[in-house]
Amino acid sequence: MGQEISVSYQAVKSKVYRLIDSLVEDAKTQGDVQESMKRWWKHIHPADRPVARKHLLSVLNKSNATLGAICEGLTGLQDFEIHQVRAESVARLHTLPGENGNSNQRMKASM
């Protein structure tokens, strides 16, 4: 582990938001973002991973809720027409049971 990676809530949120922005701006593909997250995770010291995981899941959950609120808010506008999007083309986050059957949950993105 040559470099120290901060796992503070703010650092994790900043990482996630930078990656979201890079997708919105077409600077990265979904594959690029996935690889970036894998590299980031490998740089986190194993002792720091539980805290990083907790913050990452919190940021992802809040980000997902925000996107849902935006979509729901737009559907209420009279002059905003929503076209049906095929469900399989929209990435979703799913909550999975924790490792070894414990009550902790983890998120998995799927297409």
Biopython code that builds the backbone (N, CA, C, O; Angstrom):
import numpy as np
from Bio.PDB.StructureBuilder import StructureBuilder

atoms = [
    (1, "MET", "N", (0.839, -1.172, 0.000)),
    (1, "MET", "CA", (0.000, 0.000, 0.000)),
    (1, "MET", "C", (0.890, 1.244, 0.000)),
    (1, "MET", "O", (1.288, 1.709, 1.068)),
    (2, "GLY", "N", (1.200, 1.775, -1.146)),
    (2, "GLY", "CA", (2.088, 2.907, -1.240)),
    (2, "GLY", "C", (1.463, 4.232, -0.850)),
    (2, "GLY", "O", (2.172, 5.124, -0.384)),
    (3, "GLN", "N", (0.179, 4.388, -1.022)),
    (3, "GLN", "CA", (-0.449, 5.664, -0.716)),
    (3, "GLN", "C", (-1.589, 5.458, 0.268)),
    (3, "GLN", "O", (-2.240, 4.413, 0.274)),
    (4, "GLU", "N", (-1.823, 6.472, 1.102)),
    (4, "GLU", "CA", (-2.928, 6.409, 2.048)),
    (4, "GLU", "C", (-4.174, 7.001, 1.397)),
    (4, "GLU", "O", (-4.121, 8.058, 0.767)),
    (5, "ILE", "N", (-5.265, 6.322, 1.555)),
    (5, "ILE", "CA", (-6.538, 6.764, 1.010)),
    (5, "ILE", "C", (-7.436, 7.141, 2.182)),
    (5, "ILE", "O", (-7.634, 6.351, 3.105)),
    (6, "SER", "N", (-7.973, 8.351, 2.138)),
    (6, "SER", "CA", (-8.881, 8.788, 3.194)),
    (6, "SER", "C", (-10.228, 8.086, 3.028)),
    (6, "SER", "O", (-10.759, 7.986, 1.922)),
    (7, "VAL", "N", (-10.763, 7.607, 4.132)),
    (7, "VAL", "CA", (-12.076, 6.960, 4.095)),
    (7, "VAL", "C", (-13.104, 7.771, 4.878)),
    (7, "VAL", "O", (-14.127, 7.237, 5.307)),
    (8, "SER", "N", (-12.831, 9.061, 5.063)),
    (8, "SER", "CA", (-13.808, 9.909, 5.732)),
    (8, "SER", "C", (-15.058, 9.995, 4.859)),
    (8, "SER", "O", (-15.000, 9.771, 3.649)),
    (9, "TYR", "N", (-16.170, 10.316, 5.478)),
    (9, "TYR", "CA", (-17.420, 10.443, 4.731)),
    (9, "TYR", "C", (-17.252, 11.437, 3.583)),
    (9, "TYR", "O", (-17.676, 11.168, 2.459)),
    (10, "GLN", "N", (-16.636, 12.578, 3.865)),
    (10, "GLN", "CA", (-16.462, 13.618, 2.844)),
    (10, "GLN", "C", (-15.597, 13.123, 1.688)),
    (10, "GLN", "O", (-15.896, 13.413, 0.530)),
    (11, "ALA", "N", (-14.530, 12.382, 1.983)),
    (11, "ALA", "CA", (-13.645, 11.877, 0.935)),
    (11, "ALA", "C", (-14.369, 10.856, 0.053)),
    (11, "ALA", "O", (-14.214, 10.864, -1.168)),
    (12, "VAL", "N", (-15.148, 9.989, 0.670)),
    (12, "VAL", "CA", (-15.883, 8.980, -0.086)),
    (12, "VAL", "C", (-16.952, 9.655, -0.943)),
    (12, "VAL", "O", (-17.115, 9.314, -2.115)),
    (13, "LYS", "N", (-17.674, 10.602, -0.371)),
    (13, "LYS", "CA", (-18.697, 11.332, -1.119)),
    (13, "LYS", "C", (-18.078, 12.055, -2.317)),
    (13, "LYS", "O", (-18.636, 12.039, -3.414)),
    (14, "SER", "N", (-16.936, 12.680, -2.103)),
    (14, "SER", "CA", (-16.257, 13.389, -3.180)),
    (14, "SER", "C", (-15.861, 12.429, -4.308)),
    (14, "SER", "O", (-16.013, 12.756, -5.485)),
    (15, "LYS", "N", (-15.358, 11.258, -3.949)),
    (15, "LYS", "CA", (-14.972, 10.246, -4.946)),
    (15, "LYS", "C", (-16.183, 9.833, -5.772)),
    (15, "LYS", "O", (-16.123, 9.801, -7.001)),
    (16, "VAL", "N", (-17.277, 9.518, -5.095)),
    (16, "VAL", "CA", (-18.491, 9.080, -5.789)),
    (16, "VAL", "C", (-19.022, 10.191, -6.691)),
    (16, "VAL", "O", (-19.365, 9.935, -7.845)),
    (17, "TYR", "N", (-19.093, 11.405, -6.188)),
    (17, "TYR", "CA", (-19.642, 12.504, -6.986)),
    (17, "TYR", "C", (-18.766, 12.832, -8.190)),
    (17, "TYR", "O", (-19.282, 13.180, -9.252)),
    (18, "ARG", "N", (-17.455, 12.726, -8.038)),
    (18, "ARG", "CA", (-16.563, 12.945, -9.189)),
    (18, "ARG", "C", (-16.816, 11.893, -10.270)),
    (18, "ARG", "O", (-16.813, 12.206, -11.460)),
    (19, "LEU", "N", (-17.034, 10.648, -9.851)),
    (19, "LEU", "CA", (-17.298, 9.591, -10.825)),
    (19, "LEU", "C", (-18.660, 9.777, -11.489)),
    (19, "LEU", "O", (-18.797, 9.560, -12.693)),
    (20, "ILE", "N", (-19.661, 10.175, -10.717)),
    (20, "ILE", "CA", (-20.975, 10.453, -11.303)),
    (20, "ILE", "C", (-20.849, 11.575, -12.324)),
    (20, "ILE", "O", (-21.386, 11.479, -13.427)),
    (21, "ASP", "N", (-20.142, 12.631, -11.958)),
    (21, "ASP", "CA", (-19.964, 13.770, -12.865)),
    (21, "ASP", "C", (-19.235, 13.343, -14.139)),
    (21, "ASP", "O", (-19.572, 13.812, -15.226)),
    (22, "SER", "N", (-18.257, 12.475, -14.020)),
    (22, "SER", "CA", (-17.519, 12.038, -15.205)),
    (22, "SER", "C", (-18.421, 11.246, -16.150)),
    (22, "SER", "O", (-18.238, 11.298, -17.366)),
    (23, "LEU", "N", (-19.390, 10.517, -15.606)),
    (23, "LEU", "CA", (-20.354, 9.820, -16.458)),
    (23, "LEU", "C", (-21.323, 10.809, -17.108)),
    (23, "LEU", "O", (-21.624, 10.696, -18.296)),
    (24, "VAL", "N", (-21.805, 11.767, -16.337)),
    (24, "VAL", "CA", (-22.733, 12.765, -16.864)),
    (24, "VAL", "C", (-22.084, 13.559, -17.991)),
    (24, "VAL", "O", (-22.729, 13.884, -18.987)),
    (25, "GLU", "N", (-20.804, 13.866, -17.822)),
    (25, "GLU", "CA", (-20.077, 14.659, -18.823)),
    (25, "GLU", "C", (-19.500, 13.800, -19.952)),
    (25, "GLU", "O", (-18.803, 14.316, -20.826)),
    (26, "ASP", "N", (-19.783, 12.504, -19.940)),
    (26, "ASP", "CA", (-19.256, 11.564, -20.939)),
    (26, "ASP", "C", (-17.734, 11.502, -20.966)),
    (26, "ASP", "O", (-17.138, 11.168, -21.990)),
    (27, "ALA", "N", (-17.108, 11.826, -19.835)),
    (27, "ALA", "CA", (-15.658, 11.733, -19.755)),
    (27, "ALA", "C", (-15.207, 10.288, -19.485)),
    (27, "ALA", "O", (-14.085, 9.905, -19.816)),
    (28, "LYS", "N", (-16.099, 9.500, -18.881)),
    (28, "LYS", "CA", (-15.814, 8.098, -18.596)),
    (28, "LYS", "C", (-17.019, 7.253, -18.964)),
    (28, "LYS", "O", (-18.154, 7.730, -19.007)),
    (29, "THR", "N", (-16.740, 5.984, -19.227)),
    (29, "THR", "CA", (-17.811, 5.024, -19.474)),
    (29, "THR", "C", (-18.154, 4.336, -18.155)),
    (29, "THR", "O", (-17.446, 4.501, -17.162)),
    (30, "GLN", "N", (-19.233, 3.573, -18.148)),
    (30, "GLN", "CA", (-19.582, 2.815, -16.951)),
    (30, "GLN", "C", (-18.460, 1.846, -16.588)),
    (30, "GLN", "O", (-18.163, 1.653, -15.409)),
    (31, "GLY", "N", (-17.842, 1.242, -17.586)),
    (31, "GLY", "CA", (-16.712, 0.340, -17.339)),
    (31, "GLY", "C", (-15.545, 1.063, -16.701)),
    (31, "GLY", "O", (-14.893, 0.526, -15.805)),
    (32, "ASP", "N", (-15.273, 2.294, -17.163)),
    (32, "ASP", "CA", (-14.195, 3.096, -16.569)),
    (32, "ASP", "C", (-14.475, 3.371, -15.092)),
    (32, "ASP", "O", (-13.577, 3.289, -14.254)),
    (33, "VAL", "N", (-15.728, 3.698, -14.789)),
    (33, "VAL", "CA", (-16.105, 3.996, -13.412)),
    (33, "VAL", "C", (-15.961, 2.750, -12.550)),
    (33, "VAL", "O", (-15.460, 2.825, -11.428)),
    (34, "GLN", "N", (-16.393, 1.613, -13.063)),
    (34, "GLN", "CA", (-16.267, 0.368, -12.307)),
    (34, "GLN", "C", (-14.803, 0.050, -12.023)),
    (34, "GLN", "O", (-14.456, -0.342, -10.909)),
    (35, "GLU", "N", (-13.956, 0.216, -13.013)),
    (35, "GLU", "CA", (-12.524, -0.040, -12.817)),
    (35, "GLU", "C", (-11.921, 0.946, -11.822)),
    (35, "GLU", "O", (-11.075, 0.571, -11.010)),
    (36, "SER", "N", (-12.348, 2.190, -11.883)),
    (36, "SER", "CA", (-11.858, 3.195, -10.948)),
    (36, "SER", "C", (-12.215, 2.823, -9.516)),
    (36, "SER", "O", (-11.389, 2.949, -8.612)),
    (37, "MET", "N", (-13.445, 2.366, -9.311)),
    (37, "MET", "CA", (-13.861, 1.956, -7.966)),
    (37, "MET", "C", (-13.087, 0.742, -7.486)),
    (37, "MET", "O", (-12.731, 0.655, -6.311)),
    (38, "LYS", "N", (-12.823, -0.196, -8.386)),
    (38, "LYS", "CA", (-12.020, -1.379, -8.007)),
    (38, "LYS", "C", (-10.611, -0.968, -7.592)),
    (38, "LYS", "O", (-10.085, -1.457, -6.591)),
    (39, "ARG", "N", (-10.004, -0.071, -8.363)),
    (39, "ARG", "CA", (-8.650, 0.399, -8.013)),
    (39, "ARG", "C", (-8.666, 1.134, -6.678)),
    (39, "ARG", "O", (-7.789, 0.932, -5.839)),
    (40, "TRP", "N", (-9.674, 1.992, -6.487)),
    (40, "TRP", "CA", (-9.793, 2.744, -5.240)),
    (40, "TRP", "C", (-9.905, 1.791, -4.064)),
    (40, "TRP", "O", (-9.225, 1.972, -3.053)),
    (41, "TRP", "N", (-10.750, 0.783, -4.181)),
    (41, "TRP", "CA", (-10.962, -0.168, -3.087)),
    (41, "TRP", "C", (-9.680, -0.917, -2.747)),
    (41, "TRP", "O", (-9.403, -1.172, -1.575)),
    (42, "LYS", "N", (-8.897, -1.273, -3.764)),
    (42, "LYS", "CA", (-7.645, -1.999, -3.527)),
    (42, "LYS", "C", (-6.643, -1.154, -2.756)),
    (42, "LYS", "O", (-5.798, -1.696, -2.043)),
    (43, "HIS", "N", (-6.724, 0.172, -2.888)),
    (43, "HIS", "CA", (-5.801, 1.068, -2.190)),
    (43, "HIS", "C", (-6.195, 1.312, -0.735)),
    (43, "HIS", "O", (-5.396, 1.836, 0.041)),
    (44, "ILE", "N", (-7.403, 0.942, -0.362)),
    (44, "ILE", "CA", (-7.853, 1.153, 1.016)),
    (44, "ILE", "C", (-7.296, 0.046, 1.897)),
    (44, "ILE", "O", (-7.414, -1.138, 1.580)),
    (45, "HIS", "N", (-6.700, 0.438, 2.985)),
    (45, "HIS", "CA", (-6.140, -0.531, 3.925)),
    (45, "HIS", "C", (-7.267, -1.437, 4.428)),
    (45, "HIS", "O", (-8.353, -0.949, 4.740)),
    (46, "PRO", "N", (-7.023, -2.740, 4.511)),
    (46, "PRO", "CA", (-8.076, -3.668, 4.962)),
    (46, "PRO", "C", (-8.723, -3.273, 6.291)),
    (46, "PRO", "O", (-9.917, -3.502, 6.483)),
    (47, "ALA", "N", (-7.967, -2.696, 7.193)),
    (47, "ALA", "CA", (-8.538, -2.279, 8.484)),
    (47, "ALA", "C", (-9.505, -1.112, 8.331)),
    (47, "ALA", "O", (-10.383, -0.921, 9.173)),
    (48, "ASP", "N", (-9.353, -0.325, 7.260)),
    (48, "ASP", "CA", (-10.214, 0.836, 7.021)),
    (48, "ASP", "C", (-11.438, 0.499, 6.169)),
    (48, "ASP", "O", (-12.330, 1.333, 6.018)),
    (49, "ARG", "N", (-11.491, -0.699, 5.616)),
    (49, "ARG", "CA", (-12.572, -1.044, 4.690)),
    (49, "ARG", "C", (-13.962, -1.040, 5.316)),
    (49, "ARG", "O", (-14.905, -0.617, 4.648)),
    (50, "PRO", "N", (-14.145, -1.485, 6.559)),
    (50, "PRO", "CA", (-15.506, -1.416, 7.114)),
    (50, "PRO", "C", (-16.056, 0.019, 7.160)),
    (50, "PRO", "O", (-17.231, 0.245, 6.872)),
    (51, "VAL", "N", (-15.213, 0.971, 7.520)),
    (51, "VAL", "CA", (-15.649, 2.370, 7.565)),
    (51, "VAL", "C", (-15.889, 2.880, 6.143)),
    (51, "VAL", "O", (-16.876, 3.570, 5.888)),
    (52, "ALA", "N", (-14.995, 2.543, 5.225)),
    (52, "ALA", "CA", (-15.155, 2.965, 3.830)),
    (52, "ALA", "C", (-16.440, 2.383, 3.251)),
    (52, "ALA", "O", (-17.169, 3.072, 2.537)),
    (53, "ARG", "N", (-16.715, 1.136, 3.553)),
    (53, "ARG", "CA", (-17.918, 0.460, 3.070)),
    (53, "ARG", "C", (-19.177, 1.144, 3.614)),
    (53, "ARG", "O", (-20.133, 1.386, 2.876)),
    (54, "LYS", "N", (-19.161, 1.449, 4.901)),
    (54, "LYS", "CA", (-20.298, 2.125, 5.536)),
    (54, "LYS", "C", (-20.563, 3.472, 4.866)),
    (54, "LYS", "O", (-21.706, 3.790, 4.541)),
    (55, "HIS", "N", (-19.511, 4.262, 4.659)),
    (55, "HIS", "CA", (-19.676, 5.578, 4.031)),
    (55, "HIS", "C", (-20.091, 5.444, 2.569)),
    (55, "HIS", "O", (-20.934, 6.203, 2.092)),
    (56, "LEU", "N", (-19.506, 4.485, 1.860)),
    (56, "LEU", "CA", (-19.844, 4.296, 0.456)),
    (56, "LEU", "C", (-21.314, 3.910, 0.289)),
    (56, "LEU", "O", (-22.007, 4.454, -0.570)),
    (57, "LEU", "N", (-21.781, 2.983, 1.100)),
    (57, "LEU", "CA", (-23.189, 2.579, 1.007)),
    (57, "LEU", "C", (-24.125, 3.721, 1.361)),
    (57, "LEU", "O", (-25.191, 3.859, 0.762)),
    (58, "SER", "N", (-23.740, 4.535, 2.322)),
    (58, "SER", "CA", (-24.551, 5.687, 2.707)),
    (58, "SER", "C", (-24.648, 6.685, 1.553)),
    (58, "SER", "O", (-25.734, 7.171, 1.235)),
    (59, "VAL", "N", (-23.506, 6.990, 0.928)),
    (59, "VAL", "CA", (-23.486, 7.942, -0.190)),
    (59, "VAL", "C", (-24.289, 7.391, -1.366)),
    (59, "VAL", "O", (-25.061, 8.124, -1.984)),
    (60, "LEU", "N", (-24.116, 6.115, -1.680)),
    (60, "LEU", "CA", (-24.851, 5.519, -2.794)),
    (60, "LEU", "C", (-26.352, 5.513, -2.526)),
    (60, "LEU", "O", (-27.148, 5.793, -3.422)),
    (61, "ASN", "N", (-26.732, 5.198, -1.301)),
    (61, "ASN", "CA", (-28.149, 5.183, -0.938)),
    (61, "ASN", "C", (-28.753, 6.580, -1.068)),
    (61, "ASN", "O", (-29.835, 6.739, -1.634)),
    (62, "LYS", "N", (-28.063, 7.586, -0.550)),
    (62, "LYS", "CA", (-28.572, 8.959, -0.626)),
    (62, "LYS", "C", (-28.596, 9.466, -2.065)),
    (62, "LYS", "O", (-29.515, 10.189, -2.451)),
    (63, "SER", "N", (-27.597, 9.094, -2.861)),
    (63, "SER", "CA", (-27.554, 9.499, -4.267)),
    (63, "SER", "C", (-28.712, 8.868, -5.030)),
    (63, "SER", "O", (-29.374, 9.525, -5.833)),
    (64, "ASN", "N", (-28.946, 7.584, -4.767)),
    (64, "ASN", "CA", (-30.045, 6.880, -5.410)),
    (64, "ASN", "C", (-31.386, 7.519, -5.040)),
    (64, "ASN", "O", (-32.244, 7.708, -5.901)),
    (65, "ALA", "N", (-31.563, 7.852, -3.758)),
    (65, "ALA", "CA", (-32.797, 8.487, -3.295)),
    (65, "ALA", "C", (-32.984, 9.852, -3.952)),
    (65, "ALA", "O", (-34.104, 10.231, -4.296)),
    (66, "THR", "N", (-31.900, 10.582, -4.123)),
    (66, "THR", "CA", (-31.968, 11.896, -4.762)),
    (66, "THR", "C", (-32.405, 11.775, -6.216)),
    (66, "THR", "O", (-33.259, 12.535, -6.674)),
    (67, "LEU", "N", (-31.826, 10.828, -6.941)),
    (67, "LEU", "CA", (-32.221, 10.624, -8.339)),
    (67, "LEU", "C", (-33.689, 10.212, -8.426)),
    (67, "LEU", "O", (-34.413, 10.653, -9.318)),
    (68, "GLY", "N", (-34.117, 9.373, -7.503)),
    (68, "GLY", "CA", (-35.528, 8.980, -7.475)),
    (68, "GLY", "C", (-36.437, 10.162, -7.220)),
    (68, "GLY", "O", (-37.485, 10.286, -7.854)),
    (69, "ALA", "N", (-36.047, 11.042, -6.292)),
    (69, "ALA", "CA", (-36.843, 12.230, -5.984)),
    (69, "ALA", "C", (-36.914, 13.168, -7.190)),
    (69, "ALA", "O", (-37.958, 13.763, -7.459)),
    (70, "ILE", "N", (-35.820, 13.296, -7.899)),
    (70, "ILE", "CA", (-35.805, 14.141, -9.102)),
    (70, "ILE", "C", (-36.779, 13.582, -10.137)),
    (70, "ILE", "O", (-37.589, 14.317, -10.702)),
    (71, "CYS", "N", (-36.690, 12.278, -10.377)),
    (71, "CYS", "CA", (-37.587, 11.654, -11.361)),
    (71, "CYS", "C", (-39.044, 11.800, -10.959)),
    (71, "CYS", "O", (-39.893, 12.125, -11.789)),
    (72, "GLU", "N", (-39.335, 11.559, -9.682)),
    (72, "GLU", "CA", (-40.713, 11.684, -9.210)),
    (72, "GLU", "C", (-41.203, 13.126, -9.301)),
    (72, "GLU", "O", (-42.367, 13.372, -9.615)),
    (73, "GLY", "N", (-40.314, 14.073, -9.025)),
    (73, "GLY", "CA", (-40.690, 15.477, -9.130)),
    (73, "GLY", "C", (-41.001, 15.881, -10.555)),
    (73, "GLY", "O", (-41.912, 16.674, -10.793)),
    (74, "LEU", "N", (-40.253, 15.341, -11.505)),
    (74, "LEU", "CA", (-40.487, 15.670, -12.909)),
    (74, "LEU", "C", (-41.795, 15.085, -13.422)),
    (74, "LEU", "O", (-42.449, 15.680, -14.278)),
    (75, "THR", "N", (-42.179, 13.920, -12.902)),
    (75, "THR", "CA", (-43.422, 13.317, -13.379)),
    (75, "THR", "C", (-44.638, 14.143, -12.977)),
    (75, "THR", "O", (-45.697, 14.023, -13.594)),
    (76, "GLY", "N", (-44.499, 14.980, -11.949)),
    (76, "GLY", "CA", (-45.607, 15.816, -11.514)),
    (76, "GLY", "C", (-45.769, 17.087, -12.332)),
    (76, "GLY", "O", (-46.766, 17.791, -12.170)),
    (77, "LEU", "N", (-44.838, 17.395, -13.188)),
    (77, "LEU", "CA", (-44.929, 18.605, -14.006)),
    (77, "LEU", "C", (-45.832, 18.369, -15.205)),
    (77, "LEU", "O", (-45.720, 17.348, -15.884)),
    (78, "GLN", "N", (-46.718, 19.305, -15.459)),
    (78, "GLN", "CA", (-47.654, 19.154, -16.575)),
    (78, "GLN", "C", (-46.956, 19.246, -17.925)),
    (78, "GLN", "O", (-47.351, 18.566, -18.872)),
    (79, "ASP", "N", (-45.932, 20.071, -18.024)),
    (79, "ASP", "CA", (-45.300, 20.285, -19.327)),
    (79, "ASP", "C", (-44.024, 19.452, -19.510)),
    (79, "ASP", "O", (-43.200, 19.752, -20.375)),
    (80, "PHE", "N", (-43.869, 18.423, -18.705)),
    (80, "PHE", "CA", (-42.700, 17.552, -18.822)),
    (80, "PHE", "C", (-43.178, 16.165, -19.195)),
    (80, "PHE", "O", (-43.768, 15.450, -18.385)),
    (81, "GLU", "N", (-42.911, 15.800, -20.441)),
    (81, "GLU", "CA", (-43.370, 14.503, -20.935)),
    (81, "GLU", "C", (-42.317, 13.440, -20.644)),
    (81, "GLU", "O", (-41.137, 13.611, -20.953)),
    (82, "ILE", "N", (-42.756, 12.359, -20.056)),
    (82, "ILE", "CA", (-41.844, 11.259, -19.739)),
    (82, "ILE", "C", (-42.086, 10.140, -20.732)),
    (82, "ILE", "O", (-43.214, 9.688, -20.926)),
    (83, "HIS", "N", (-41.020, 9.710, -21.345)),
    (83, "HIS", "CA", (-41.100, 8.564, -22.245)),
    (83, "HIS", "C", (-40.665, 7.336, -21.467)),
    (83, "HIS", "O", (-39.731, 7.397, -20.667)),
    (84, "GLN", "N", (-41.324, 6.249, -21.697)),
    (84, "GLN", "CA", (-40.980, 5.020, -21.004)),
    (84, "GLN", "C", (-39.574, 4.584, -21.413)),
    (84, "GLN", "O", (-39.237, 4.547, -22.596)),
    (85, "VAL", "N", (-38.775, 4.262, -20.422)),
    (85, "VAL", "CA", (-37.425, 3.774, -20.657)),
    (85, "VAL", "C", (-37.436, 2.294, -20.339)),
    (85, "VAL", "O", (-37.981, 1.864, -19.323)),
    (86, "ARG", "N", (-36.832, 1.529, -21.214)),
    (86, "ARG", "CA", (-36.776, 0.092, -20.950)),
    (86, "ARG", "C", (-36.029, -0.148, -19.643)),
    (86, "ARG", "O", (-34.924, 0.360, -19.449)),
    (87, "ALA", "N", (-36.624, -0.907, -18.769)),
    (87, "ALA", "CA", (-36.066, -1.139, -17.434)),
    (87, "ALA", "C", (-34.668, -1.728, -17.500)),
    (87, "ALA", "O", (-33.829, -1.415, -16.655)),
    (88, "GLU", "N", (-34.400, -2.570, -18.480)),
    (88, "GLU", "CA", (-33.079, -3.195, -18.530)),
    (88, "GLU", "C", (-31.972, -2.226, -18.945)),
    (88, "GLU", "O", (-30.793, -2.560, -18.834)),
    (89, "SER", "N", (-32.335, -1.031, -19.421)),
    (89, "SER", "CA", (-31.311, -0.069, -19.822)),
    (89, "SER", "C", (-30.938, 0.886, -18.696)),
    (89, "SER", "O", (-30.046, 1.718, -18.862)),
    (90, "VAL", "N", (-31.612, 0.778, -17.549)),
    (90, "VAL", "CA", (-31.364, 1.671, -16.424)),
    (90, "VAL", "C", (-30.626, 0.901, -15.333)),
    (90, "VAL", "O", (-31.081, -0.156, -14.895)),
    (91, "ALA", "N", (-29.493, 1.432, -14.899)),
    (91, "ALA", "CA", (-28.740, 0.778, -13.831)),
    (91, "ALA", "C", (-29.501, 0.925, -12.519)),
    (91, "ALA", "O", (-30.077, 1.977, -12.242)),
    (92, "ARG", "N", (-29.500, -0.113, -11.730)),
    (92, "ARG", "CA", (-30.183, -0.119, -10.433)),
    (92, "ARG", "C", (-29.207, -0.594, -9.368)),
    (92, "ARG", "O", (-28.294, -1.372, -9.642)),
    (93, "LEU", "N", (-29.413, -0.117, -8.161)),
    (93, "LEU", "CA", (-28.660, -0.616, -7.019)),
    (93, "LEU", "C", (-29.572, -1.532, -6.227)),
    (93, "LEU", "O", (-30.708, -1.176, -5.910)),
    (94, "HIS", "N", (-29.076, -2.694, -5.915)),
    (94, "HIS", "CA", (-29.848, -3.675, -5.165)),
    (94, "HIS", "C", (-29.142, -3.946, -3.848)),
    (94, "HIS", "O", (-27.913, -4.002, -3.802)),
    (95, "THR", "N", (-29.897, -4.110, -2.795)),
    (95, "THR", "CA", (-29.338, -4.454, -1.509)),
    (95, "THR", "C", (-29.236, -5.968, -1.419)),
    (95, "THR", "O", (-30.209, -6.682, -1.663)),
    (96, "LEU", "N", (-28.064, -6.444, -1.071)),
    (96, "LEU", "CA", (-27.821, -7.872, -0.921)),
    (96, "LEU", "C", (-27.525, -8.180, 0.530)),
    (96, "LEU", "O", (-27.072, -7.303, 1.266)),
    (97, "PRO", "N", (-27.774, -9.414, 0.960)),
    (97, "PRO", "CA", (-27.416, -9.776, 2.337)),
    (97, "PRO", "C", (-25.919, -9.618, 2.543)),
    (97, "PRO", "O", (-25.136, -9.748, 1.602)),
    (98, "GLY", "N", (-25.530, -9.339, 3.774)),
    (98, "GLY", "CA", (-24.116, -9.191, 4.096)),
    (98, "GLY", "C", (-23.364, -10.495, 3.955)),
    (98, "GLY", "O", (-23.957, -11.566, 3.823)),
    (99, "GLU", "N", (-22.060, -10.387, 3.986)),
    (99, "GLU", "CA", (-21.212, -11.569, 3.883)),
    (99, "GLU", "C", (-21.434, -12.459, 5.096)),
    (99, "GLU", "O", (-21.689, -11.959, 6.192)),
    (100, "ASN", "N", (-21.341, -13.752, 4.915)),
    (100, "ASN", "CA", (-21.496, -14.754, 5.968)),
    (100, "ASN", "C", (-22.852, -14.667, 6.657)),
    (100, "ASN", "O", (-22.984, -15.059, 7.816)),
    (101, "GLY", "N", (-23.864, -14.154, 5.952)),
    (101, "GLY", "CA", (-25.214, -14.128, 6.494)),
    (101, "GLY", "C", (-25.463, -13.101, 7.575)),
    (101, "GLY", "O", (-26.526, -13.117, 8.194)),
    (102, "ASN", "N", (-24.496, -12.186, 7.830)),
    (102, "ASN", "CA", (-24.745, -11.200, 8.884)),
    (102, "ASN", "C", (-25.735, -10.150, 8.405)),
    (102, "ASN", "O", (-26.105, -10.125, 7.231)),
    (103, "SER", "N", (-26.157, -9.297, 9.307)),
    (103, "SER", "CA", (-27.221, -8.347, 8.986)),
    (103, "SER", "C", (-26.730, -7.142, 8.201)),
    (103, "SER", "O", (-27.549, -6.350, 7.736)),
    (104, "ASN", "N", (-25.424, -6.976, 8.037)),
    (104, "ASN", "CA", (-24.923, -5.881, 7.220)),
    (104, "ASN", "C", (-25.364, -6.099, 5.789)),
    (104, "ASN", "O", (-25.471, -7.235, 5.329)),
    (105, "GLN", "N", (-25.619, -5.005, 5.085)),
    (105, "GLN", "CA", (-26.050, -5.126, 3.711)),
    (105, "GLN", "C", (-25.007, -4.540, 2.790)),
    (105, "GLN", "O", (-24.241, -3.659, 3.180)),
    (106, "ARG", "N", (-24.980, -5.032, 1.570)),
    (106, "ARG", "CA", (-24.084, -4.469, 0.585)),
    (106, "ARG", "C", (-24.884, -4.165, -0.661)),
    (106, "ARG", "O", (-25.951, -4.736, -0.887)),
    (107, "MET", "N", (-24.355, -3.257, -1.470)),
    (107, "MET", "CA", (-25.069, -2.837, -2.661)),
    (107, "MET", "C", (-24.400, -3.448, -3.880)),
    (107, "MET", "O", (-23.183, -3.634, -3.913)),
    (108, "LYS", "N", (-25.212, -3.757, -4.879)),
    (108, "LYS", "CA", (-24.695, -4.280, -6.119)),
    (108, "LYS", "C", (-25.412, -3.548, -7.251)),
    (108, "LYS", "O", (-26.641, -3.486, -7.290)),
    (109, "ALA", "N", (-24.630, -3.005, -8.157)),
    (109, "ALA", "CA", (-25.228, -2.335, -9.313)),
    (109, "ALA", "C", (-25.473, -3.370, -10.384)),
    (109, "ALA", "O", (-24.657, -4.267, -10.595)),
    (110, "SER", "N", (-26.595, -3.245, -11.055)),
    (110, "SER", "CA", (-26.891, -4.154, -12.167)),
    (110, "SER", "C", (-27.504, -3.360, -13.299)),
    (110, "SER", "O", (-28.037, -2.269, -13.101)),
    (111, "MET", "N", (-27.420, -3.915, -14.461)),
    (111, "MET", "CA", (-27.986, -3.287, -15.655)),
    (111, "MET", "C", (-29.168, -4.074, -16.124)),
    (111, "MET", "O", (-29.793, -3.713, -17.122)),
]
sb = StructureBuilder()
sb.init_structure("model")
sb.init_model(0)
sb.init_chain("A")
sb.init_seg("    ")
for serial, (resi, resn, name, xyz) in enumerate(atoms, 1):
    if name == "N":
        sb.init_residue(resn, " ", resi, " ")
    sb.init_atom(name, np.array(xyz, "f"), 0.0, 1.0, " ", f" {name:<3s}", serial, name[0])
structure = sb.get_structure()
